[in-house]
Amino acid sequence: MAQKRAGSETVVTKLSELMFVDVLRRYLESLPPQTTGWLAGCAIRTWRGHWR
């Protein structure tokens, strides 16, 4: 059985967080302008500069 390398769990955790944020950002960018709700509110163009 392979041994775990130091920090491998941390790397996997951070990578999964980055992937989640990227998927969420891409989804928000694909929403039509008439979409409503709190998640759609995150996609407002005036907010986008603050998220990057």
Secondary structure as UniProt FT lines:
FT   TURN            6..7
FT   HELIX           8..30
FT   TURN            33..34
FT   HELIX           38..41
FT   TURN            42..43
FT   HELIX           45..51
//
